[in-house]
Amino acid sequence: MPTLYPKPRPWRLKTHEMLPGERIVTVVDRVGMPVWRPNLFHAYEVRDADRAYGTQKRKMSPIVIAFNWAAE
């Protein structure tokens, strides 16, 4: 029987609100610490290209899915 609260995945996206109101996403592990390589990719390839928040989530979600798949 499925549980009401499924076990959290090892990696997930977390939204951060920056000071001027800009929202960005960060890949974090189970304890909430940022994961180095995906976030480095995000900083240089996605955010640096002036992508919108929705585009950032859409580009980083497959990376999180791949990390979770590899963990299982």
matplotlib code that plots the C-alpha trace (Angstrom):
import matplotlib.pyplot as plt

x = [0.0, 1.4, 2.3, 0.8, 4.3, 6.7, 10.4, 12.3, 14.6, 18.4, 18.6, 16.0, 15.6, 15.4, 14.3, 16.2, 15.0, 17.9, 17.8, 16.5, 13.7, 15.4, 14.6, 17.1, 17.2, 19.8, 20.3, 20.6, 21.2, 19.2, 20.4, 20.0, 23.6, 24.2, 25.7, 28.8, 28.8, 25.1, 25.2, 28.4, 26.7, 23.7, 25.8, 27.8, 25.4, 21.9, 21.8, 24.7, 22.6, 19.9, 17.4, 14.0, 13.2, 10.9, 13.6, 16.1, 13.7, 13.0, 16.7, 17.8, 14.9, 16.3, 19.7, 17.9, 16.0, 19.2, 21.0, 18.1, 17.9, 21.7, 21.3, 18.8]
y = [0.0, 3.4, 5.7, 9.1, 10.6, 8.9, 8.6, 11.7, 11.3, 11.7, 14.6, 17.3, 20.9, 23.8, 27.3, 30.3, 33.9, 36.3, 39.8, 41.7, 39.1, 36.8, 33.1, 30.4, 26.6, 24.6, 20.8, 19.6, 16.2, 14.5, 16.8, 20.0, 20.6, 21.8, 19.2, 20.6, 19.5, 20.0, 23.4, 24.3, 23.4, 25.5, 28.5, 28.5, 27.1, 27.8, 30.9, 32.6, 32.5, 34.6, 31.8, 32.3, 30.5, 28.1, 27.2, 26.7, 24.2, 22.5, 22.1, 21.0, 18.5, 15.8, 16.0, 15.4, 12.5, 11.0, 11.3, 9.7, 6.9, 6.3, 6.2, 3.3]
z = [0.0, -0.9, 2.0, 2.5, 2.7, 0.4, 1.3, 0.1, -2.8, -2.2, -4.6, -5.2, -6.5, -4.0, -4.9, -3.5, -3.6, -4.2, -2.8, -5.8, -6.2, -8.6, -8.1, -8.8, -8.3, -6.6, -6.6, -3.0, -1.4, 1.3, 4.1, 2.1, 1.1, -2.5, -4.9, -6.5, -10.2, -11.1, -9.5, -11.3, -14.6, -13.6, -12.8, -16.0, -18.6, -17.5, -15.2, -17.0, -20.2, -18.5, -18.4, -16.7, -13.5, -15.3, -17.8, -15.0, -13.4, -16.7, -17.5, -14.0, -13.3, -15.7, -13.9, -10.6, -12.0, -13.4, -10.0, -8.2, -10.8, -10.4, -6.6, -6.9]

ax = plt.figure().add_subplot(projection="3d")
ax.plot(x, y, z, "-o")
ax.set_aspect("equal")
plt.show()
